Protein backbone atom coordinates (compact mmCIF):
# COMPACT_ATOMS: atom_id res chain seq x y z
CA UNK A 1 0.00 0.00 0.00
CA UNK A 2 1.32 3.47 -0.86
CA UNK A 3 1.22 6.11 1.89
CA UNK A 4 1.52 9.67 0.61
CA UNK A 5 3.41 11.99 2.96
CA UNK A 6 3.47 15.77 2.59
CA UNK A 7 6.64 17.07 4.30
CA UNK A 8 6.05 20.75 4.97
CA UNK A 9 9.08 23.04 4.56
CA UNK A 10 11.83 20.41 4.93
CA UNK A 11 14.48 22.97 3.90
CA UNK A 12 13.56 25.30 6.77
CA UNK A 13 12.09 23.22 9.59
CA UNK A 14 14.52 20.39 10.37
CA UNK A 15 16.25 21.23 13.63
CA UNK A 16 17.64 18.42 15.85
CA UNK A 17 17.41 15.87 13.00
CA UNK A 18 13.61 15.91 12.99
CA UNK A 19 13.85 14.58 9.42
CA UNK A 20 14.76 11.26 11.07
CA UNK A 21 11.10 10.75 11.97
CA UNK A 22 10.31 10.34 8.27
CA UNK A 23 13.07 7.73 7.94
CA UNK A 24 11.55 5.75 10.81
CA UNK A 25 8.08 5.81 9.29
CA UNK A 26 9.45 4.75 5.91
CA UNK A 27 11.32 1.79 7.38
CA UNK A 28 8.46 0.60 9.57
CA UNK A 29 6.12 0.84 6.58
CA UNK A 30 8.59 -1.05 4.36
CA UNK A 31 8.88 -3.94 6.81
CA UNK A 32 5.14 -4.42 6.51
CA UNK A 33 5.06 -4.27 2.73
CA UNK A 34 3.99 -0.63 2.39
CA UNK A 35 5.70 2.25 0.60
CA UNK A 36 6.12 5.80 1.85
CA UNK A 37 5.97 8.37 -0.94
CA UNK A 38 7.37 11.61 0.51
CA UNK A 39 6.68 14.90 -1.24
CA UNK A 40 8.20 18.21 -0.17
CA UNK A 41 5.65 21.00 0.21
CA UNK A 42 7.51 24.29 0.27
CA UNK A 43 6.99 28.00 -0.03
CA UNK A 44 4.42 28.77 -2.72
CA UNK A 45 3.32 25.14 -3.14
CA UNK A 46 -0.28 24.14 -2.61
CA UNK A 47 -1.19 21.91 0.33
CA UNK A 48 -2.19 18.96 -1.91
CA UNK A 49 -5.25 18.34 0.27
CA UNK A 50 -6.92 15.07 -0.68
CA UNK A 51 -3.68 13.70 -2.13
CA UNK A 52 -1.80 13.42 1.19
CA UNK A 53 -2.37 10.78 3.87
CA UNK A 54 0.07 12.20 6.42
CA UNK A 55 1.44 15.73 6.84
CA UNK A 56 4.70 16.18 8.68
CA UNK A 57 6.29 19.42 9.88
CA UNK A 58 9.48 19.67 11.94
CA UNK A 59 11.01 22.30 14.19
CA UNK A 60 12.93 25.47 13.47
CA UNK A 61 14.30 28.62 15.02
CA UNK A 62 12.35 31.90 15.13
CA UNK A 63 13.93 33.08 11.87
CA UNK A 64 12.77 30.01 9.97
CA UNK A 65 9.32 30.20 11.55
CA UNK A 66 9.02 33.82 10.44
CA UNK A 67 9.91 32.78 6.88
CA UNK A 68 7.31 30.02 6.58
CA UNK A 69 4.46 31.30 8.80
CA UNK A 70 2.76 33.57 6.22
CA UNK A 71 2.91 30.86 3.56
CA UNK A 72 1.63 28.23 5.99
CA UNK A 73 -1.25 30.53 6.96
CA UNK A 74 -2.29 30.63 3.28
CA UNK A 75 -2.48 26.84 3.40
CA UNK A 76 -4.59 26.88 6.59
CA UNK A 77 -8.01 26.07 5.12
CA UNK A 78 -6.94 23.07 2.98
CA UNK A 79 -4.77 21.67 5.78
CA UNK A 80 -7.60 21.88 8.31
CA UNK A 81 -9.98 20.35 5.78
CA UNK A 82 -7.56 17.51 5.08
CA UNK A 83 -7.29 16.58 8.77
CA UNK A 84 -11.03 16.93 9.27
CA UNK A 85 -11.46 14.47 6.41
CA UNK A 86 -9.19 11.86 7.95
CA UNK A 87 -5.60 12.77 7.03
CA UNK A 88 -2.99 12.44 9.78
CA UNK A 89 -0.51 15.11 10.89
CA UNK A 90 2.57 15.10 13.10
CA UNK A 91 4.12 18.46 14.04
CA UNK A 92 7.22 18.93 16.19
CA UNK A 93 8.35 21.99 18.17
CA UNK A 94 8.25 25.02 15.84
CA UNK A 95 5.83 23.16 13.59
CA UNK A 96 3.68 22.37 16.64
CA UNK A 97 3.50 26.06 17.52
CA UNK A 98 2.47 27.03 13.99
CA UNK A 99 -0.42 24.59 13.74
CA UNK A 100 -2.03 26.33 16.71
CA UNK A 101 -3.65 29.76 16.42
CA UNK A 102 -0.55 31.93 16.80
CA UNK A 103 3.01 32.27 18.06
CA UNK A 104 4.27 35.51 19.63
CA UNK A 105 8.06 35.78 19.51
CA UNK A 106 10.42 37.46 21.99
CA UNK A 107 10.19 40.76 20.11
CA UNK A 108 6.41 40.76 20.43
CA UNK A 109 5.71 39.98 16.78
CA UNK A 110 2.76 37.61 16.38
CA UNK A 111 3.02 34.94 13.71
CA UNK A 112 -0.21 33.47 12.36
CA UNK A 113 -0.92 29.79 12.87
CA UNK A 114 -3.36 27.61 10.96
CA UNK A 115 -5.75 27.10 13.88
CA UNK A 116 -5.79 23.32 13.63
CA UNK A 117 -4.92 22.67 17.27
CA UNK A 118 -6.72 24.59 20.06
CA UNK A 119 -3.73 26.43 21.51
CA UNK A 120 -1.55 29.55 21.35
CA UNK A 121 2.13 30.08 22.14
CA UNK A 122 4.09 33.01 23.58
CA UNK A 123 7.90 33.05 23.76
CA UNK A 124 9.35 33.23 27.27
CA UNK A 125 12.66 34.59 28.54
CA UNK A 126 14.07 31.23 29.69
CA UNK A 127 14.54 28.12 27.58
CA UNK A 128 13.17 24.79 28.77
CA UNK A 129 15.76 22.16 27.94
CA UNK A 130 16.35 18.51 28.76
CA UNK A 131 15.03 14.98 28.60
CA UNK A 132 11.29 14.63 29.08
CA UNK A 133 8.98 11.71 29.83
CA UNK A 134 5.23 11.69 29.28
CA UNK A 135 2.39 9.51 30.48
CA UNK A 136 0.01 9.04 27.53
CA UNK A 137 -2.93 7.58 29.44
CA UNK A 138 -5.10 7.55 26.30
CA UNK A 139 -2.72 4.95 24.83
CA UNK A 140 -1.52 3.27 28.04
CA UNK A 141 2.09 4.12 27.06
CA UNK A 142 4.89 6.56 27.76
CA UNK A 143 6.74 8.86 25.37
CA UNK A 144 10.37 9.84 25.87
CA UNK A 145 12.27 12.58 24.09
CA UNK A 146 14.24 15.81 24.36
CA UNK A 147 12.83 19.32 24.61
CA UNK A 148 14.51 22.66 23.90
CA UNK A 149 12.10 25.57 23.55
CA UNK A 150 11.39 29.02 24.89
CA UNK A 151 7.76 28.97 23.80
CA UNK A 152 5.03 28.66 26.43
CA UNK A 153 2.14 26.84 24.82
CA UNK A 154 -1.26 27.09 26.50
CA UNK A 155 -4.04 24.69 25.55
CA UNK A 156 -7.63 25.87 25.38
CA UNK A 157 -9.96 24.53 28.10
CA UNK A 158 -10.99 21.01 27.18
CA UNK A 159 -8.16 20.48 24.70
CA UNK A 160 -6.52 17.04 24.77
CA UNK A 161 -2.80 17.02 25.62
CA UNK A 162 -0.55 14.44 24.04
CA UNK A 163 0.52 13.44 27.53
CA UNK A 164 1.05 14.47 31.14
CA UNK A 165 4.58 15.34 32.18
CA UNK A 166 6.30 12.82 34.44
CA UNK A 167 9.68 14.57 34.09
CA UNK A 168 10.71 17.69 32.23
CA UNK A 169 8.85 20.92 31.43
CA UNK A 170 6.25 20.18 28.76
CA UNK A 171 4.14 22.86 27.11
CA UNK A 172 4.79 25.64 29.62
CA UNK A 173 6.58 24.25 32.69
CA UNK A 174 3.51 24.79 34.86
CA UNK A 175 0.36 22.95 33.79
CA UNK A 176 1.91 19.49 33.53
CA UNK A 177 0.65 19.05 29.97
CA UNK A 178 2.77 18.30 26.90
CA UNK A 179 1.71 18.45 23.30
CA UNK A 180 -1.81 18.30 21.96
CA UNK A 181 -3.86 15.86 19.89
CA UNK A 182 -6.98 16.42 17.84
CA UNK A 183 -8.56 13.93 15.43
CA UNK A 184 -5.47 12.36 13.78
CA UNK A 185 -3.24 15.38 14.35
CA UNK A 186 -0.47 15.35 16.97
CA UNK A 187 1.73 18.23 18.11
CA UNK A 188 4.66 17.95 20.51
CA UNK A 189 7.91 19.58 21.65
CA UNK A 190 9.70 16.21 21.76
CA UNK A 191 12.79 15.97 19.58
CA UNK A 192 15.39 13.24 19.67
CA UNK A 193 14.13 12.63 17.00
CA UNK A 194 10.90 11.43 18.55
CA UNK A 195 9.95 8.26 16.68
CA UNK A 196 13.11 6.09 16.88
CA UNK A 197 12.78 5.77 20.66
CA UNK A 198 8.97 5.54 20.69
CA UNK A 199 8.03 2.79 18.20
CA UNK A 200 4.46 2.47 19.47
CA UNK A 201 3.83 6.12 18.59
CA UNK A 202 5.46 5.71 15.17
CA UNK A 203 3.02 2.87 14.53
CA UNK A 204 0.11 4.96 15.76
CA UNK A 205 0.92 7.68 13.22
CA UNK A 206 1.48 5.08 10.52
CA UNK A 207 -1.84 3.35 11.25
CA UNK A 208 -3.65 6.70 11.14
CA UNK A 209 -2.14 7.40 7.72
CA UNK A 210 -3.14 3.94 6.48
CA UNK A 211 -6.70 4.59 7.67
CA UNK A 212 -6.81 7.61 5.38
CA UNK A 213 -5.55 5.46 2.49
CA UNK A 214 -8.28 2.86 2.96
CA UNK A 215 -11.06 5.10 4.25
CA UNK A 216 -11.50 2.75 7.22
CA UNK A 217 -10.35 2.52 10.81
CA UNK A 218 -6.66 2.49 11.77
CA UNK A 219 -5.45 -1.09 11.26
CA UNK A 220 -3.69 -3.32 13.77
CA UNK A 221 -0.10 -3.41 12.51
CA UNK A 222 2.04 -6.52 12.53
CA UNK A 223 4.49 -6.35 15.48
CA UNK A 224 8.15 -5.73 14.67
CA UNK A 225 11.33 -6.59 16.53
CA UNK A 226 11.75 -3.39 18.53
CA UNK A 227 14.46 -4.51 20.96
CA UNK A 228 16.81 -1.65 20.09
CA UNK A 229 13.99 0.89 20.04
CA UNK A 230 12.80 -0.24 23.47
CA UNK A 231 16.36 0.05 24.80
CA UNK A 232 16.60 3.61 23.42
CA UNK A 233 13.28 4.46 25.06
CA UNK A 234 14.48 3.04 28.39
CA UNK A 235 17.71 5.07 28.34
CA UNK A 236 15.84 8.27 27.48
CA UNK A 237 13.17 7.62 30.11
CA UNK A 238 15.75 6.99 32.83
CA UNK A 239 17.60 10.19 31.97
CA UNK A 240 14.31 12.09 32.26
CA UNK A 241 13.43 10.44 35.57
CA UNK A 242 16.81 11.45 36.98
CA UNK A 243 15.58 15.05 36.73
CA UNK A 244 13.14 14.21 39.51
CA UNK A 245 9.90 15.54 38.05
CA UNK A 246 8.91 18.83 36.46
CA UNK A 247 11.74 21.35 36.68
C-alpha positions in Angstrom: 0.0 0.0 0.0 1.3 3.5 -0.9 1.2 6.1 1.9 1.5 9.7 0.6 3.4 12.0 3.0 3.5 15.8 2.6 6.6 17.1 4.3 6.1 20.8 5.0 9.1 23.0 4.6 11.8 20.4 4.9 14.5 23.0 3.9 13.6 25.3 6.8 12.1 23.2 9.6 14.5 20.4 10.4 16.2 21.2 13.6 17.6 18.4 15.8 17.4 15.9 13.0 13.6 15.9 13.0 13.9 14.6 9.4 14.8 11.3 11.1 11.1 10.8 12.0 10.3 10.3 8.3 13.1 7.7 7.9 11.6 5.7 10.8 8.1 5.8 9.3 9.5 4.8 5.9 11.3 1.8 7.4 8.5 0.6 9.6 6.1 0.8 6.6 8.6 -1.0 4.4 8.9 -3.9 6.8 5.1 -4.4 6.5 5.1 -4.3 2.7 4.0 -0.6 2.4 5.7 2.3 0.6 6.1 5.8 1.8 6.0 8.4 -0.9 7.4 11.6 0.5 6.7 14.9 -1.2 8.2 18.2 -0.2 5.6 21.0 0.2 7.5 24.3 0.3 7.0 28.0 0.0 4.4 28.8 -2.7 3.3 25.1 -3.1 -0.3 24.1 -2.6 -1.2 21.9 0.3 -2.2 19.0 -1.9 -5.2 18.3 0.3 -6.9 15.1 -0.7 -3.7 13.7 -2.1 -1.8 13.4 1.2 -2.4 10.8 3.9 0.1 12.2 6.4 1.4 15.7 6.8 4.7 16.2 8.7 6.3 19.4 9.9 9.5 19.7 11.9 11.0 22.3 14.2 12.9 25.5 13.5 14.3 28.6 15.0 12.3 31.9 15.1 13.9 33.1 11.9 12.8 30.0 10.0 9.3 30.2 11.5 9.0 33.8 10.4 9.9 32.8 6.9 7.3 30.0 6.6 4.5 31.3 8.8 2.8 33.6 6.2 2.9 30.9 3.6 1.6 28.2 6.0 -1.2 30.5 7.0 -2.3 30.6 3.3 -2.5 26.8 3.4 -4.6 26.9 6.6 -8.0 26.1 5.1 -6.9 23.1 3.0 -4.8 21.7 5.8 -7.6 21.9 8.3 -10.0 20.4 5.8 -7.6 17.5 5.1 -7.3 16.6 8.8 -11.0 16.9 9.3 -11.5 14.5 6.4 -9.2 11.9 8.0 -5.6 12.8 7.0 -3.0 12.4 9.8 -0.5 15.1 10.9 2.6 15.1 13.1 4.1 18.5 14.0 7.2 18.9 16.2 8.3 22.0 18.2 8.2 25.0 15.8 5.8 23.2 13.6 3.7 22.4 16.6 3.5 26.1 17.5 2.5 27.0 14.0 -0.4 24.6 13.7 -2.0 26.3 16.7 -3.7 29.8 16.4 -0.6 31.9 16.8 3.0 32.3 18.1 4.3 35.5 19.6 8.1 35.8 19.5 10.4 37.5 22.0 10.2 40.8 20.1 6.4 40.8 20.4 5.7 40.0 16.8 2.8 37.6 16.4 3.0 34.9 13.7 -0.2 33.5 12.4 -0.9 29.8 12.9 -3.4 27.6 11.0 -5.8 27.1 13.9 -5.8 23.3 13.6 -4.9 22.7 17.3 -6.7 24.6 20.1 -3.7 26.4 21.5 -1.6 29.5 21.4 2.1 30.1 22.1 4.1 33.0 23.6 7.9 33.1 23.8 9.3 33.2 27.3 12.7 34.6 28.5 14.1 31.2 29.7 14.5 28.1 27.6 13.2 24.8 28.8 15.8 22.2 27.9 16.3 18.5 28.8 15.0 15.0 28.6 11.3 14.6 29.1 9.0 11.7 29.8 5.2 11.7 29.3 2.4 9.5 30.5 0.0 9.0 27.5 -2.9 7.6 29.4 -5.1 7.5 26.3 -2.7 4.9 24.8 -1.5 3.3 28.0 2.1 4.1 27.1 4.9 6.6 27.8 6.7 8.9 25.4 10.4 9.8 25.9 12.3 12.6 24.1 14.2 15.8 24.4 12.8 19.3 24.6 14.5 22.7 23.9 12.1 25.6 23.6 11.4 29.0 24.9 7.8 29.0 23.8 5.0 28.7 26.4 2.1 26.8 24.8 -1.3 27.1 26.5 -4.0 24.7 25.6 -7.6 25.9 25.4 -10.0 24.5 28.1 -11.0 21.0 27.2 -8.2 20.5 24.7 -6.5 17.0 24.8 -2.8 17.0 25.6 -0.6 14.4 24.0 0.5 13.4 27.5 1.1 14.5 31.1 4.6 15.3 32.2 6.3 12.8 34.4 9.7 14.6 34.1 10.7 17.7 32.2 8.9 20.9 31.4 6.2 20.2 28.8 4.1 22.9 27.1 4.8 25.6 29.6 6.6 24.3 32.7 3.5 24.8 34.9 0.4 23.0 33.8 1.9 19.5 33.5 0.7 19.1 30.0 2.8 18.3 26.9 1.7 18.4 23.3 -1.8 18.3 22.0 -3.9 15.9 19.9 -7.0 16.4 17.8 -8.6 13.9 15.4 -5.5 12.4 13.8 -3.2 15.4 14.4 -0.5 15.4 17.0 1.7 18.2 18.1 4.7 18.0 20.5 7.9 19.6 21.7 9.7 16.2 21.8 12.8 16.0 19.6 15.4 13.2 19.7 14.1 12.6 17.0 10.9 11.4 18.5 9.9 8.3 16.7 13.1 6.1 16.9 12.8 5.8 20.7 9.0 5.5 20.7 8.0 2.8 18.2 4.5 2.5 19.5 3.8 6.1 18.6 5.5 5.7 15.2 3.0 2.9 14.5 0.1 5.0 15.8 0.9 7.7 13.2 1.5 5.1 10.5 -1.8 3.4 11.3 -3.7 6.7 11.1 -2.1 7.4 7.7 -3.1 3.9 6.5 -6.7 4.6 7.7 -6.8 7.6 5.4 -5.6 5.5 2.5 -8.3 2.9 3.0 -11.1 5.1 4.3 -11.5 2.8 7.2 -10.4 2.5 10.8 -6.7 2.5 11.8 -5.4 -1.1 11.3 -3.7 -3.3 13.8 -0.1 -3.4 12.5 2.0 -6.5 12.5 4.5 -6.3 15.5 8.1 -5.7 14.7 11.3 -6.6 16.5 11.8 -3.4 18.5 14.5 -4.5 21.0 16.8 -1.7 20.1 14.0 0.9 20.0 12.8 -0.2 23.5 16.4 0.1 24.8 16.6 3.6 23.4 13.3 4.5 25.1 14.5 3.0 28.4 17.7 5.1 28.3 15.8 8.3 27.5 13.2 7.6 30.1 15.8 7.0 32.8 17.6 10.2 32.0 14.3 12.1 32.3 13.4 10.4 35.6 16.8 11.4 37.0 15.6 15.1 36.7 13.1 14.2 39.5 9.9 15.5 38.0 8.9 18.8 36.5 11.7 21.4 36.7 
